[in-house]
Every structure is written in structure tokens, then in C-alpha cells.
Amino acid sequence: MKIVIFGLAVSSSWGNGHAALWRGLIRALLADGHQVAFFERDVPYYAAHRDLAELPEGGRLILYPDWQHAQPRARRELAGADIGMVTSYCPDGIEATRLVQESRVAVRCFYDLDTPITLARLEAGEPVGYIGPEGLAGFDIVLSYTGGAALRALRERLGARRVVPVYGSVDPQTHHPVPPVPRFQALLSYLGTYSDDRQERLERLFVAPARARPGERFVIGGAQYPQQFPWAANIWFVRHLPPAEHAAFYCSSRVTLNVTRAAMAQMGWCPSGRLFEAAACGTPVLSDRWDGLESFFEPGREILVADSTEQALAALDLPDGELAAMARRARVRTLEEHSAARRAREMVAALESATAGGLHQEA
């Protein structure tokens, strides 16, 4: 199967979660004998932080300056493809959609990696730059990073004919237990790009515990943090980390924190890729609460869950042995159920189901 993808970014993980996800999925797809061509607009902020130059054998990364330059190559790639796929936040999503839907590929697919954000913008009457006025009705299948009620909303609000969840995942070749690194060592760590709609939860579950434990070290890694962020003397900041350093970051902390964006937490059934990354590294994970979490990890046995600063502090005070056992169980489950190889096969099965006989089945 040849898959042509028009996406946000795979060459740079700076300020976005798409790149790490796609790297794992593409590696797994190629290992299973598929071909992948990934079109990415070459923008300055990703070019300045590029941490991937090319895809593994069987894959092609096509960087282009603008859609006018991309279109002839995109048309040629689609002419020999089985699947044409457009993703959320693709900067040329509307133009790519038009080209995919005009092509003769067997399956036209949209993969929404940001479903709650898409639906929240629609609800607020805001433009969704990667989806045209016709919605998603022209695609044979829509894949959603989010499950639950989001699947119905994509059908009802955007006209999607068939919707299948393909959740986040982790590449165990990149994320696995490694020795700790002194500059990352912390009682509690958090890795994530700054986002206004995560800030309240981050302050409650990370900043407030740091202030309550001034003698302990807390570490944040990520990009785009503003000067007015409520830093404390015992919070250390590590500017953007490429995926190759994520394992060392996670493995250097006693516990690491997962915080979900507000729209995703409200909708539920939207596990962050960071959640699976940390679990694959064998680090105990403390998460905020959201509907559907228990379908991915069992609270209290495989993952810690906190609603308040007091609950976060209680989690940090658990005995080492209890935390280690919890982390081991979460890692085993991640490797069995949430690996990139598992998700890639789920994706292929969904795409293969989008045949003439299956187009009108509901998810």
C-alpha cells in the first residue's frame, strides 16, 4: 500500500506533537512493507529546529516552500498511490483536500489529530483553516485521534461518512528506559509545549506542588513558555527537547506529569502521546482526569490520577516500590496496546475497510 500524507510536520518536533507520532507510525508502516510520502510545508520556525532530515527507506519526506511548488509533485505521487490522506493543521489542508478528492486513489482519508480543537472552533464559530466549507463529506473515511462522543460529532457537524478512532501511540525504539541524566533530575517533571488552555491544570498539579516542596527540584521541558509563566525558585526549565532526548528526560524524574488541553479533557477519550511516551520509558505517570482514561490505563494500578494539589503531593509521597511497580505495569500495557506498530496496523485495517462495500457503515 502506498500512502501519500499532507500533514503539519514530521521533520521538526518543535512546538508540535504531530512529528513524534508520525515518526513512529511511518517507521511501523514501512517495516510492514508499505510506502509513505509525506508532504510538509517548509516554514522557518520548523526549519530552524529541524531534527529529522529524511524518512527511513521506503519513505519520502517532501519539503515544499508553497502549494504552487508542491502541487505538480503531489499530483504525481497521488497518481501512483492507494491512499491520499490530509491531516489537521496541514497549512495547505484545503488545497490538498481538493487534490486528494480529485485524484484516483482507492481511499481518500482525513486524519484529525486535533479533533477536540476542531470541534471547539466550530462550536465557537471560528474558522478551521484545514477544513473547507464542504466539511469532511468528500472523504471515504475520517480517522480521529479522539474517540467517544467526538466520533458522532464529526459525522453530525462535518458530514464525515465513516469515522474510526486511531489514538496516539509511542515508538519503543525511541522511548524506553535509559540511565538518568543529572540536568533533568527532578521529583516531578513535565514535558509539553506551552498552551493557555493547559495552564490552570499545570499550575494546580505542578507549580503549586513545587511551591509546597521548596527543597525539591521540579523540571519543565518544552517550547513557547512566556516570561510571565509563574516560575518558582525550584522549577528548572529545559528549552525544547527533540524526541531523542525524551527518554532521558522522563527517566530522570521520580514521577512525570501528563496534562491534557482543556478541549481534549472536556471531550475525553483523547490520550496525549506524552502519556504513552513516559509509560514506555518506565517512569511513573501522574495525570489529570478525563473521561476514557481508564480504557488506556488503570488508575491506581498503572497510573496516578490527581484533581487537586493535595492529591498530586500525595502521589509524590508514595513509596518507591509502589511507584516502580505501577510504572512496570504501565510499560507492559503500553508495549502491548499502545505502540506505534499496533496503531499502524489499526490504521491500515481502517483504511482497508473503506471500500465500496464499507463506506456507509458507521463507526
DRENVEXRO-368862 format. One line per 8 residues: number of its first residue (from 0); for each residue x, y, z of N, C-alpha, C. Coordinates in steps of 0.05 Angstrom, whole numbers. Each point is the difference from the previous one (the first is absolute). Example, Ala and Ser with C-alpha at 12.3 -4.5 7.8 and 13.67 -1.06 7.14 Angstrom:
// residues 2
0	264 -114 156 -18 24 0 18 24 0; -7 21 -14 16 24 1 -15 22 14
END
This chain:
// residues 363
0	17 -24 0 -17 24 0 18 25 0; -6 19 -18 14 25 0 -18 22 12; 10 14 20 -16 21 13 14 27 -4; -15 19 -10 10 27 -3 -14 18 21; 16 13 16 -10 15 23 7 30 -3; -20 17 4 4 29 0 -4 8 29; 22 6 14 -2 5 29 12 26 10; 1 2 26 12 24 12 30 -2 0
8	11 -20 15 29 -2 2 8 -28 8; 22 -9 -12 13 -25 9 30 6 3; 10 21 -13 29 6 1 8 15 25; -18 13 14 6 15 24 -21 -5 21; 10 -7 24 -19 -4 23 -3 25 16; 11 22 -9 -2 25 16 -29 10 1; -11 3 24 -26 12 3 -23 -16 -11; 3 -25 -6 -23 -16 -9 4 -29 7
16	-23 -14 4 1 -28 7 -3 -18 -23; -5 11 -24 -4 -17 -24 25 -15 -8; 23 14 2 25 -12 -11 7 -27 12; 1 0 27 7 -25 13 -19 -23 -6; -26 7 -1 -20 -20 -6 4 -11 -29; 4 18 -19 3 -9 -27 26 -16 -5; 21 7 14 25 -14 -3 -3 -30 8; -14 -4 22 -5 -28 9 -18 -14 -19
24	-22 13 -8 -19 -13 -18 13 -6 -27; 15 19 -11 12 -5 -26 21 -22 1; 16 0 22 19 -22 3 -14 -27 0; -22 -2 14 -15 -25 2 -13 -7 -27; -11 19 -14 -12 -5 -26 21 -10 -20; 23 12 0 22 -8 -17 9 -28 7; 2 -6 26 9 -27 8 -19 -21 -9; -26 7 -3 -20 -19 -9 -2 -1 -31
32	18 14 -14 1 -2 -29 -15 21 -15; -12 19 14 -14 22 -14 19 22 -9; -9 17 -17 15 23 -9 -14 26 10; 16 20 7 -11 25 10 14 23 -12; -15 20 -10 10 26 -9 -13 21 18; 16 16 13 -11 20 19 7 28 -11; -21 16 -5 3 27 -10 -2 19 24; 21 17 4 1 19 22 9 27 -11
40	-15 21 6 8 26 -8 25 9 16; 20 10 -14 25 7 12 -2 28 12; -7 2 25 -3 26 13 24 7 18; 6 25 4 25 8 14 2 -11 28; -22 0 15 2 -8 28 5 -30 3; -9 -16 -19 7 -29 1 28 -4 -12; 7 15 -21 26 -3 -12 22 6 20; -5 20 18 20 8 20 4 -21 22
48	-19 -18 3 1 -21 20 -3 -28 -12; 10 -3 -24 -4 -26 -13 17 -21 13; -13 -23 7 15 -22 13 -5 -26 -15; -9 1 -24 -2 -23 -18 4 9 -29; 19 -12 -13 6 9 -27 -13 -18 -21; -5 -25 5 -12 -18 -19 -14 -23 14; -19 -12 -14 -14 -23 11 16 -26 -5; -5 -21 15 13 -26 -6 -5 -9 -28
56	15 -20 -9 -3 -11 -27 -29 -8 -5; -10 8 -23 -28 -5 -7 -18 23 5; 11 21 13 -15 24 6 13 24 -14; -16 20 -7 11 24 -12 -12 25 14; 18 17 9 -8 25 12 2 22 -21; -22 13 -7 0 20 -21 -5 27 13; 21 16 3 -3 27 11 -4 19 -24; -20 18 3 -6 18 -22 -4 29 11
64	7 20 -16 -2 28 10 -29 11 0; -16 -9 -19 -28 9 -1 -15 -20 -17; -27 2 0 -16 -20 -13 4 0 -31; 5 23 -11 5 1 -29 23 -18 -8; 21 0 16 23 -17 -6 -6 -30 6; -17 -5 20 -6 -27 8 -19 -15 -18; -18 15 -13 -22 -13 -14 8 -19 -22; 19 6 -17 7 -19 -22 11 -26 12
72	18 2 20 10 -25 12 -21 -15 15; -18 15 14 -22 -13 14 -18 -16 -19; -5 12 -23 -18 -13 -19 13 -26 -10; 27 1 -5 14 -24 -9 0 -22 21; 5 8 25 0 -20 22 -27 -13 3; -21 16 -2 -27 -11 3 -8 -18 -23; 11 5 -23 -6 -17 -23 8 -29 4; 20 -4 16 9 -28 5 -6 -9 28
80	-19 13 14 -5 -6 28 -26 -16 3; -2 -14 23 -25 -13 8 -16 18 18; 14 15 17 -13 17 20 9 29 -3; -18 19 0 6 28 3 -10 10 26; 17 11 17 -8 8 27 7 29 6; -19 15 11 5 27 9 -4 0 30; 17 15 14 -3 1 30 -8 27 10; -9 1 24 -6 25 13 26 17 2
88	-3 26 -1 21 20 2 19 -2 -24; -7 -14 -20 16 2 -25 -4 28 -10; 22 16 -4 -3 28 -8 -13 4 -28; 0 -21 -16 -13 1 -26 -22 -21 -1; -13 -4 22 -20 -21 2 -23 1 -20; -10 24 -5 -23 3 -18 9 -6 -29; 23 10 -8 10 -5 -26 7 -30 -4; 13 -12 21 7 -28 -1 -25 -18 -1
96	-21 8 14 -25 -14 0 -12 -1 -28; 1 23 -13 -11 1 -27 16 -18 -19; 26 -1 3 16 -17 -18 -4 -29 6; -2 -7 26 -5 -28 7 -27 -10 -10; -20 17 3 -27 -8 -8 -4 -1 -30; 17 15 -15 -1 -2 -29 17 -23 -11; 17 -12 17 18 -21 -9 -15 -26 -3; 14 -21 -10 -12 -26 -4 10 -20 21
104	9 10 23 8 -19 21 -24 -17 9; 6 -23 11 -21 -18 8 -15 11 25; 14 13 18 -12 10 24 10 29 5; -20 17 5 6 28 7 -6 3 30; 21 8 15 -2 -1 29 7 27 12; -14 8 21 8 22 17 6 -10 28; 23 7 11 8 -8 27 1 24 17; -19 2 19 -2 23 18 16 -7 25
112	24 11 3 16 -4 23 -6 20 22; -20 17 -5 -7 21 19 -30 3 2; -14 -22 1 -30 0 -2 -13 19 19; 7 0 26 -14 18 19 4 29 -7; 24 7 -10 5 28 -9 -17 6 -24; -1 -18 -19 -16 4 -24 -30 6 8; -10 -17 17 -29 2 8 -4 25 17; 19 7 17 -3 23 17 -1 26 -17
120	16 0 -21 0 24 -18 -26 2 -15; -10 -23 -9 -26 0 -13 -22 11 19; 0 -10 24 -20 9 20 2 30 5; 24 10 0 4 29 5 -4 17 -24; -5 -13 -23 -4 16 -25 26 10 -11; 23 -12 8 26 8 -10 7 -16 -25; 17 11 -17 8 -14 -24 18 -24 6; -3 -21 -15 18 -24 2 15 -1 -26
128	25 10 0 15 5 -24 7 -24 -16; -2 -24 11 8 -24 -15 -24 -16 -10; -24 10 4 -24 -13 -10 -16 21 -16; -8 -7 -24 -14 19 -17 -30 1 7; -15 17 -14 -29 4 6 -16 -25 -5; 10 -19 -16 -15 -25 -5 3 -20 23; 16 7 20 4 -19 23 16 -24 -8; -7 -23 11 15 -25 -5 -16 -20 -16
136	-22 8 -12 -17 -18 -15 14 -12 -24; 20 13 -11 13 -10 -24 21 -21 5; 5 -7 25 19 -21 7 -14 -26 4; 14 -22 -9 -11 -26 4 0 -9 29; 20 10 15 3 -7 28 13 22 15; -7 5 24 12 19 18 11 -15 24; 26 3 5 13 -11 24 1 22 21; -5 -7 25 0 20 21 18 -8 23
144	17 18 8 18 -4 23 -16 -3 26; -26 9 -1 -18 0 23 -23 -19 -6; -8 -15 21 -23 -18 -3 -24 12 14; -17 -18 10 -24 8 15 -19 17 -16; -11 21 12 -20 17 -12 11 15 -25; 26 3 -2 12 14 -23 -6 -14 -26; -3 -26 0 -5 -14 -25 -28 8 -11; -19 1 17 -27 8 -9 0 30 -9
152	15 16 15 1 29 -7 12 5 -27; 20 -16 -7 13 3 -27 -20 -7 -22; -17 -20 5 -21 -7 -19 -21 22 -2; -10 9 24 -22 18 0 7 29 -7; 24 8 9 8 28 -5 15 4 -26; 14 -20 -9 17 3 -24 -6 -19 -22; -21 -17 3 -9 -17 -21 18 -24 -6; 17 -7 18 17 -24 -4 -17 -24 -4
160	6 -16 -20 -16 -24 -6 7 -24 17; 25 -4 5 10 -22 16 23 11 18; -2 -5 26 20 10 19 10 -22 17; 27 -2 2 13 -21 16 21 13 17; 1 -6 26 21 11 17 27 -13 -5; 21 16 -3 27 -10 0 15 18 20; 3 -10 24 10 15 23 31 5 -3; 10 15 19 29 5 1 15 -26 6
168	26 2 -3 16 -24 4 29 8 6; 17 -20 4 28 6 6 18 -20 -16; 23 10 -8 20 -17 -13 20 -10 21; -1 -26 7 17 -10 21 30 1 -7; 6 4 -26 28 3 -8 11 27 9; -17 19 4 8 27 9 -5 3 30; -21 -11 10 -8 4 28 2 -27 15; 20 -1 17 5 -25 15 17 8 24
176	3 -17 21 16 7 23 29 5 -7; 11 22 11 28 7 -3 10 11 26; 27 2 4 10 11 25 -8 29 4; -4 9 24 -7 28 5 23 19 -7; -7 25 -6 19 21 -7 -3 22 22; 22 7 12 -1 19 23 -16 26 -6; 4 12 -24 -13 25 -5 -31 -2 -3; -10 -25 -3 -29 -4 -1 -11 -10 26
184	16 -7 20 -10 -13 24 -20 18 15; -22 -13 9 -21 15 13 -18 -19 16; -13 12 20 -21 -15 14 -24 -3 -20; -6 21 -14 -22 0 -19 8 15 -25; -5 -12 -24 6 13 -25 -25 4 -16; 1 18 -20 -22 4 -18 13 7 -27; -9 -14 -21 10 6 -27 -23 7 -18; 0 24 -11 -22 8 -18 3 28 -9
192	-9 6 -24 -1 27 -10 -19 17 16; 7 25 5 -18 18 15 -27 3 -14; -22 0 15 -26 4 -11 -17 14 21; -14 21 -7 -17 14 19 -21 -18 13; -11 -19 -17 -21 -16 11 9 -24 16; 26 -2 4 11 -20 20 9 14 25; 1 26 0 14 15 21 -12 -4 28; -26 1 1 -13 -3 27 7 -27 13
200	-1 -21 -16 6 -27 11 29 -2 6; 17 12 -17 29 -2 5 7 15 26; -12 23 5 5 14 25 -9 -16 24; -23 -13 -3 -11 -15 23 16 -25 6; 9 -14 -21 12 -26 4 31 0 -2; 11 23 -8 30 1 -2 11 24 16; -9 24 -7 11 25 12 -6 0 30; -25 -5 8 -7 1 28 15 -22 16
208	3 -25 -9 16 -19 14 29 9 2; 11 13 -20 28 9 1 3 21 23; -20 17 2 1 21 21 -3 -13 27; -15 -22 2 -4 -13 25 24 -17 9; 18 -6 -19 24 -16 6 24 16 -10; 7 22 13 22 17 -10 27 -13 1; 3 -21 15 26 -14 2 4 -21 -22; -21 -4 -17 2 -20 -21 3 14 -27
216	10 -15 -19 5 10 -27 -23 -9 -19; -11 19 -15 -21 -5 -19 10 10 -27; -7 -14 -22 11 7 -26 -22 0 -21; 0 22 -17 -18 2 -22 16 0 -26; -8 -15 -20 13 1 -26 -21 7 -21; 7 17 -18 -19 7 -21 7 26 -14; -18 9 -17 4 23 -17 -22 20 5; 5 25 -7 -19 22 0 -10 9 27
224	15 -5 22 -8 9 26 4 30 2; -20 15 10 3 30 1 15 8 25; 10 25 -1 15 10 23 -17 2 25; -26 4 -3 -17 3 23 -9 -26 12; 10 -23 -10 -6 -26 13 8 2 29; -17 -11 18 5 2 29 23 -18 10; 24 6 -8 23 -16 9 4 2 30; 11 -21 11 9 0 28 30 -6 0
232	13 6 23 29 -3 1 9 -29 -4; -17 -19 6 8 -28 -3 -11 -14 -26; -10 17 -18 -9 -10 -27 21 6 -20; 11 -21 -12 21 4 -21 -14 -4 -27; 9 16 -19 -12 0 -27 21 -11 -20; -9 -19 -16 17 -10 -22 -14 7 -26; 13 17 -16 -13 8 -25 -3 -24 -18; -16 2 -21 -8 -21 -17 19 -24 -1
240	-11 -24 4 15 -25 -1 -9 -16 -25; 19 -9 -16 -7 -17 -22 -8 -28 11; -15 -16 -15 -8 -26 9 22 -18 9; 24 3 -11 22 -17 8 8 4 29; -8 23 12 7 5 28 -24 -4 19; -23 -7 -11 -23 -4 17 4 -22 21; 12 -22 -8 3 -22 18 16 7 24; 23 14 -5 17 9 22 -15 19 18
248	-16 17 -12 -16 20 16 -19 -15 19; -16 -18 -11 -19 -15 16 14 -16 22; 21 -15 -8 13 -19 18 16 14 22; 3 26 -1 15 14 20 -18 11 22; -26 -4 -1 -18 10 20 -14 -23 15; -6 5 25 -14 -20 16 -28 -5 -10; -14 22 -8 -26 -2 -12 -1 21 -22; -15 -5 -21 -4 20 -21 -30 6 -3
256	-6 24 -8 -28 9 -1 -10 1 -28; -25 -9 -4 -14 4 -25 -23 19 4; -2 21 -16 -21 20 2 -14 2 -27; -26 -2 -1 -15 0 -24 -11 28 -7; 0 7 -25 -12 26 -8 -29 0 7; -11 24 6 -27 2 11 -21 -13 -19; 2 6 -26 -20 -11 -18 1 -30 -1; 24 -11 2 4 -29 -1 -10 -13 26
264	6 13 22 -10 -11 26 -30 1 1; -12 21 -10 -29 3 1 -14 -21 -17; 12 -6 -23 -12 -19 -18 6 -29 9; 24 -4 11 8 -27 9 10 -17 -23; 9 -24 7 8 -20 -19 21 11 -19; 19 15 11 21 13 -16 27 -2 14; 12 -23 2 25 -2 14 23 14 -14; 15 15 15 23 14 -11 22 -20 -7
272	15 5 -21 23 -16 -7 20 -1 22; 3 23 14 19 1 23 -6 -21 21; -26 -6 3 -8 -20 20 13 -27 -7; -2 -8 -25 11 -26 -8 31 1 -1; 11 23 -7 29 2 0 12 -5 28; -11 14 19 10 -3 28 -3 -28 10; -24 -12 -5 -5 -27 9 20 -20 -13; 6 4 -26 18 -18 -14 28 2 12
280	6 23 12 27 5 12 2 -12 28; -22 -11 10 0 -12 26 0 20 23; -11 24 -5 -2 21 20 -28 1 11; -4 2 26 -27 3 11 -13 25 -10; -25 -2 -8 -14 23 -12 -23 9 18; -1 26 4 -22 14 14 -15 15 -21; -26 -4 -2 -16 13 -21 -24 15 12; -8 21 -14 -26 12 6 -21 -20 -8
288	-25 5 7 -22 -18 -4 -16 7 -25; -8 -20 -16 -17 5 -23 -15 -26 -6; -24 3 -12 -16 -23 -7 15 -18 -20; -1 -26 6 12 -19 -18 28 -8 9; 12 14 19 27 -7 8 3 -29 8; -20 -10 14 2 -28 10 0 -21 -22; -7 8 -25 2 -18 -22 28 -4 -11; 18 18 9 28 -1 -9 19 -9 22
296	-6 9 24 16 -8 24 -19 -2 24; 6 -19 18 -17 -3 23 10 18 23; -16 20 7 8 19 22 5 -15 26; 21 8 13 8 -13 25 16 -25 -2; 0 -12 -24 16 -24 -4 22 5 -22; -8 15 -21 20 5 -21 6 30 -3; -17 16 12 4 29 -3 -11 14 25; 11 23 7 -10 16 22 -17 22 -12
304	-22 7 14 -18 21 -10 -5 20 23; 1 26 -7 -4 20 20 -18 22 -11; -17 10 18 -17 23 -6 9 25 14; 15 -3 21 8 22 17 30 0 6; 10 22 11 28 2 8 5 -20 22; -19 -3 18 4 -19 23 3 -29 -11; -16 -7 -19 2 -27 -12 26 -4 -15; 9 21 -13 26 -2 -14 22 -4 20
312	0 15 23 20 -3 20 -1 -28 12; -24 -11 5 -2 -27 11 12 -20 -19; -4 4 -26 12 -19 -20 30 1 1; 11 24 4 29 3 1 12 -13 25; -17 -4 21 9 -11 25 -2 -30 2; -10 -13 -21 -3 -29 0 28 -13 1; 1 -24 13 26 -14 2 12 -7 -27; 26 -1 -1 14 -6 -25 -9 -26 -13
320	-3 -20 17 -8 -26 -11 -27 0 -13; -19 15 12 -27 1 -11 0 15 -27; 16 22 -2 2 15 -25 13 -17 -21; 21 -15 7 15 -17 -20 -18 -22 -10; -16 -12 17 -18 -22 -9 -21 11 -19; -11 24 6 -19 12 -17 11 7 -27; 25 10 0 13 7 -25 5 -25 -18; 8 -22 13 4 -25 -15 -25 -9 -13
328	-22 0 14 -26 -8 -11 -8 17 -24; 4 27 3 -7 18 -21 17 -4 -25; 25 -6 4 18 -5 -23 -8 -25 -15; -7 -21 15 -8 -25 -13 -25 5 -17; -19 14 12 -25 5 -15 4 18 -25; 18 19 4 6 18 -23 12 -15 -23; 19 -18 6 13 -15 -22 -20 -19 -13; -19 -10 15 -19 -19 -11 -22 14 -16
336	-10 24 10 -24 12 -11 3 27 -13; 22 14 6 2 28 -9 26 6 -16; 12 -20 -11 24 4 -16 -7 11 -28; 20 13 -12 -4 10 -28 -7 -23 -19; 13 -24 4 -5 -23 -17 -30 -8 2; -10 0 25 -28 -8 4 -19 20 -14; 6 26 4 -17 21 -12 2 0 -31; 24 -5 -10 2 0 -29 -17 -22 -12
344	-1 -23 13 -16 -22 -10 -30 6 3; -7 14 21 -28 9 3 -7 20 -22; 19 17 -6 -5 20 -22 -4 -14 -27; 18 -19 -6 -2 -15 -25 -27 -15 -2; -8 -13 22 -25 -14 0 -23 18 -5; 0 24 12 -21 20 -5 0 9 -29; 23 5 -11 1 9 -28 -9 -22 -19; 7 -25 6 -8 -22 -17 -30 -5 2
352	-12 8 23 -29 -3 3 -16 20 -17; 14 22 -8 -14 21 -14 -3 -7 -30; -12 -22 -5 -5 -9 -28 -28 8 -8; -7 -5 -25 -27 7 -9 -22 -13 17; 6 -24 10 -21 -14 16 -1 10 29; 20 16 8 1 7 28 -3 30 5; -3 16 -21 1 28 4 -23 11 17; -23 -13 0 -23 11 14 -5 -13 27
360	19 -17 9 -3 -11 26 8 21 20; -12 -1 24 7 20 20 20 -12 20; 16 19 12 20 -9 19 -13 -11 25
END
